[in-house]
């Protein structure tokens, strides 16, 4: 498997990894500059030459995977018999530097409702490196022609047509997915809020709408849904930046996207 395919596999599995590259070589070494190795939690793909260099790189890569916020690192190796190595002697005679680049699990966002605001929001978020899930009960709003504006997306876009019960998608979303609820139907919104609160592996939950809408929803979630106030407080509404008051779909979408990106930054701090 090529290193490109290995990186793609880790992303598809939503597993962290490290890309290891031979950055520079002086003198003799097992592999030339540019050789690559991909390290996952339990598997590796490719090779940077084996021996002590590769073994140390794999050990350090897995320490990085286990860490909270790893940064790229450069490791230097002298390949001679005068150096005490952790994993045996390599005496090719040269020196090698190896770059370790973390491959974190990308964030995931689910937009329930791809109407005017939802599509504008998808267009903005599609420029981010994330997994973007678009869910709607209406087939026409998910038509290829309408979603063609996302053709050059940086994000990995996943489209879910759910004619009956959109909330069933929640269970299948990746761990930590940030959920934004903005369907065309308030009853559908309410069902999604209730189901989202019952789905423990989600990230933030946001609901578009007015204060009056939230009053009704909050009462229903408490009385009919049986949710505690602390659980209901997980739902953020209204979504978006409070000092942006425009009502055009593109303006609302920009506000919501900026608010979500701020949530991402708060997660890192």
C-alpha positions, -999 to 999 in steps of 0.1 A, spaced: 0 0 0 13 34 -9 18 60 19 -10 81 2 -34 52 5 -23 46 41 -31 81 51 -65 79 33 -72 47 52 -64 62 86 -87 92 77 -115 69 66 -112 49 99 -110 82 118 -78 70 135 -48 92 143 -14 85 128 20 100 120 36 105 86 74 98 88 96 112 61 134 109 55 141 146 53 178 147 46 206 122 40 244 128 41 266 99 31 253 64 30 219 55 45 193 27 40 168 50 21 170 82 2 155 115 12 117 114 6 112 78 17 80 76 38 65 55 65 29 59 79 25 49 116 -9 41 131 -17 28 166 -11 -8 157 0 -9 121 26 7 99 28 11 61 59 17 40 95 19 53 123 44 59 149 17 59 143 -5 89 168 -9 117 172 15 146 161 46 126 128 31 118 122 15 152 129 47 170 107 67 146 78 42 152 82 44 190 82 82 189 53 83 165 32 62 188 41 84 217 29 113 196 -4 95 188 -10 89 225 -3 126 233 -29 154 234 -16 179 209 15 167 191 36 190 170 59 180 141 93 168 152 127 163 135 149 134 146 186 132 138 205 99 135 242 92 131 247 58 114 280 45 128 292 19 152 303 45 178 267 54 186 247 36 213 213 28 198 181 17 214 174 -9 187 208 -22 175 237 -9 154 234 8 121 268 16 106 261 27 70 283 57 77 260 85 70 236 108 89 198 110 85 172 134 97 136 122 99 105 144 100 75 132 120 42 149 111 10 142 131 -21 130 112 -49 139 136 -84 127 133 -103 155 115 -133 171 130 -168 161 119 -199 184 115 -234 173 107 -259 198 92 -295 186 95 -314 206 70 -298 216 37 -322 244 28 -311 280 20 -291 285 52 -279 249 53 -265 250 18 -247 283 24 -233 269 56 -222 238 38 -204 259 12 -184 277 39 -176 246 60 -166 226 29 -135 248 27 -123 233 60 -105 200 65 -132 181 81 -159 154 76 -191 172 66 -224 153 68 -254 167 51 -287 152 61 -322 160 48 -355 143 44 -361 160 10 -344 144 -20 -346 175 -41 -324 196 -19 -297 169 -20 -297 165 -58 -263 164 -74 -270 195 -94 -278 216 -63 -248 203 -44 -226 208 -73 -213 240 -56 -194 217 -32 -175 199 -60 -142 215 -51 -147 209 -13 -116 204 9 -139 186 33 -150 150 28 -187 155 21 -212 127 31 -248 130 19 -276 113 38 -312 112 24 -335 102 52 -371 104 40 -387 93 73 -365 96 104 -334 119 100 -326 114 137 -316 78 130 -284 92 114 -272 105 147 -262 70 160 -240 65 129 -221 98 131 -185 97 142 -176 103 178 -175 140 187 -195 152 157 -208 187 161 -245 188 152 -263 218 137 -301 214 135 -318 237 109 -345 216 91 -375 230 73 -399 215 98 -400 225 135 -414 190 144 -383 175 128 -361 199 147 -378 189 180 -373 152 173 -337 158 164 -331 178 196 -346 150 217 -326 123 199 -294 142 200 -297 145 238 -300 108 240 -269 102 218 -239 103 241 -211 104 216 -219 137 200 -200 169 203 -218 203 205 -255 206 195 -268 238 179 -303 247 170 -313 275 147 -344 295 156 -360 322 177 -363 326 214 -401 317 212 -392 285 194 -367 276 221 -392 282 249 -416 257 233 -388 232 226 -373 235 261 -407 228 277 -413 198 255 -378 184 261 -384 186 298 -420 174 301 -424 150 272 -388 140 267 -379 137 304 -346 155 300 -329 172 330 -322 209 327 -285 202 327 -289 180 296 -311 205 278 -284 231 284 -262 211 260 -282 226 231 -270 260 221 -296 283 206 -296 307 189 -265 297 170 -241 322 154 -224 353 166 -248 375 186 -235 408 171 -243 397 135 -280 404 130 -284 400 92 -312 377 80 -299 368 46 -290 330 44 -254 337 35 -250 361 64 -266 337 89 -244 309 75 -213 330 79 -222 338 115 -229 302 124 -197 290 108 -176 316 127 -193 306 159 -185 269 152 -149 276 144 -146 294 177 -160 263 194 -132 243 177 -106 267 190 -120 265 225 -117 227 224 -80 231 217 -74 254 247 
